[in-house]
Amino acid sequence: MTALGFGGEVAELYQRYRRGYPDETIDALTQAFRLGADDVVLDVGCGTGQLTLPLARSLRAVIGLDPEADMLVQARAVVGDQRNVMWALGSDRDVPAIAQLVGPLAAVTVAQALHWMDHDDLFRTVRPLLRAGGGIAVVTNGVPLWLQDTTWSSALREFLQQWLGTSLAAACGTDERSQEVYRLSLAAAGYVVGDTRVRYSAPLTFVELLGGVLSAMPVEQLPIGRAREEFAARLRDAVGPGPFTEDVDVRLLIGLRD
Ligand SMILES: C[S@@+](CC[C@H](N)C(=O)[O-])C[C@H]1O[C@@H](n2cnc3c(N)ncnc32)[C@H](O)[C@@H]1O
């Protein structure tokens, strides 16, 4: 269904090594959309459920929607005893059909995934599907590991650029320009736009750094076998043994229906 590279081992690495979202993120969404026990939220591009699962704690139900079956398999494996989460195989194009089934949505969240979608179209499509006071949230989970403003991140970037033979600049929607584009697009689609951030610092071991980097590679680019060992050894030479400190800046663009 998708050739975006999130299948196979990448899905496992994603589930294991990608950061989730701190409770303050869930609090900010709850407050912005006045979420409560009667509400259903749709998490588009849910991946392995980093945002879907904590969101479900206090809602009637959350639907995680993703076109990559392997990501959903990983999400299901960690769902535990939460009975109000449903995983749906599909893309942003399927949002209207889901709203037809479940009725007005309290919110649609798109976490670290909007750069794969036609945001103008999605914002316009979603607005009539929301309940009063609801909205859409564009969430990003910090700048990619190799674009941060630290010595280890610069060393990581240099190593990756050499390994991949390409320059790495894409910030996956976390950069100011993308945020401004999304903000204007939300406003043009009729939303009242606001924003908030959750910032924190957290340690990162070498193994977590390696896992995080591998989880961001398309599956066909993953080094395997001896090449994986060489990749890890050269990465360690480049950045050192760690641990590292990562400053994570979770950004939320909030589009209120009205
Ligand atoms: C970087 S992951 C984000 C996962 C998770 N939401 C998070 O915050 O960590 C991006 C996800 O978007 C999904 N995706 C890509 N194109 C999509 C589309 N058109 N509609 C819905 N999801 C899409 C991918 O399959 C992948 O699981």
The ligand as an ORCA input file, in Angstrom:
! r2SCAN-3c Opt
* xyz 0 1
  C       7.545      9.396     11.212
  S       6.155      8.333     11.402
  C       5.249      9.097     12.723
  C       4.644      8.097     13.663
  C       3.991      8.668     14.923
  N       2.812      9.445     14.618
  C       4.947      9.490     15.760
  O       4.585     10.601     16.154
  O       6.055      9.034     16.069
  C       5.224      8.785      9.963
  C       4.072      7.838      9.704
  O       3.232      8.424      8.716
  C       2.730      7.384      7.923
  N       2.237      7.948      6.663
  C       2.931      8.233      5.543
  N       2.118      8.724      4.588
  C       0.873      8.763      5.121
  C      -0.397      9.168      4.625
  N      -0.539      9.651      3.389
  N      -1.470      9.061      5.435
  C      -1.333      8.591      6.699
  N      -0.130      8.195      7.224
  C       0.948      8.277      6.448
  C       3.903      6.423      7.764
  O       3.503      5.128      7.367
  C       4.503      6.465      9.160
  O       4.024      5.439      9.981
*
